[in-house]
Amino acid sequence: MSSPVEKGMLKCEEDPQVSKRAVSSVSGKELGLPEVSYDFRGDRFWRKIPGWGEVTAAEFGDYAWQQRNSVTSLSQVGKVLGPLLTDPLAKDIEAGLERTPMNLRMTPYIFSLIDWENAVDDPIRKQFLPLGSQFLDDHPCYMDDSLDEDGHKATPYLIHRYPDKVLFLPITLCPVYCSYCTRSRVVGGSTAVKSKSTYGAKTGEWESTFQYLRDHSEVEDVVISGGDAFLLRPEQIKEIGMTLLDIPHIRRIRFATKGIAIMPMKILTDEKWMAALELVSQTGRERMKEVCIHTHFSTEGEMTSWTLLAMQELVNRGITVRNQSVLIRGVNNEFEVMYRTIKKLAYLNIQPYYIYVHDMVPGCEHLRTTVAEACELSKRLQGTIAGFNTPRVVCDAPGGGGKREVSSFESYDRELGISTWSAPSVRGDQKFYYYDPIDQLTEAGQKFWADQNGLEERLAAMKSETR
Ligand code: SF4
């Protein structure tokens, strides 16, 4: 008998309704918009990886197989890629792993979607597998904790910065580790350059967080992140979800997980986890409260027929999904790429909610873009899709100012790449500064930063002038 996923794959390839959708397309030619094809690949793409050439769809579609076979070291990369891993690429990966604050972990699903014959330029590879040759020196103003989350800790697991919203971090492990992670200071274990206190989910330690939330009637909104909610056990999803729903003033909870983008098989084969999520979601609906998933696709290349099936499952169970992307240089910072990504997300019933300007965290200078580029992207995206599916492009103001519409800066010196932000409803008169990546500045701008002499004083003087 074939597994549900095997059936699912067949359904994808044979179901006339799915086939019909797979060939439909939208043309915005008259507006100069790129073509979008709603073609969700249903081929056995993982079989191009020599180590997985014999893996069946049923095995590949089993989340436990995905977890067991995740790639976590250069030697495993070599083992599964065999001759596809050239010596120069292996050396480049080795050099990257010596510089990155994030450990290596990729599911076979996302690993197989990389074009290994052009790995250096591949947008999925860039997100998860750092190369030494691509690193740039960190900006002098980078911050380990760019959003000042530690400065707003209400309990060991809770960040309370906005008046009515909190961030609950019950776990700092993930099924993959992203090079651009804003919580690289704590997520995913120590690396050659960064030691950290990563923690797994400890159910017995959450009571002080729940009590804090019971005691703070202004809190209506809880984001459960980390780390990744995909790695919470079903009983932990239930405990967190039901405890929060039992608090009368909490109206909305969101489970944050990159899982749908990197291991959609879990939605299709981890019945206990899905049942727990569905129970929380259903209970929320009965109490007129919102329970949803916030996920994280960066490009259309991460969406396949597995995603289509996973989303069908979530839609069937009445679970709303929204997407938050980080703007990453060489991955999704071109209008055409982001436009197609948004259109395909919307097609899958995933609301494209946010696009973040990359946070000023270490090891990411080569991945960051300028605020000007983000403004231009925001301008071009507006009007290309219905308003509720138009993502808000935001800069999470470094130092704890919170998310700001990208065009709402107070001032912006494009030559030096310094933008000034305020957040009157969150942090009063305080000013916040974002710094564009230096290699993207004009020659004069680059010269300003290259001269270390009195840099701090010059910056202080600039800031006081801005004030
Ligand atoms: S899944 Fe999220 S928390 Fe985990 S490494 Fe990626 S960005 Fe960081």
Boltz pocket constraint, residues with backbone or C-beta under 6 A from the ligand:
constraints:
  - pocket:
      binder: B
      contacts: [[A, 173], [A, 174], [A, 176], [A, 177], [A, 178], [A, 180], [A, 181], [A, 182], [A, 183], [A, 187], [A, 188], [A, 226], [A, 227], [A, 228], [A, 258]]
      max_distance: 6.0
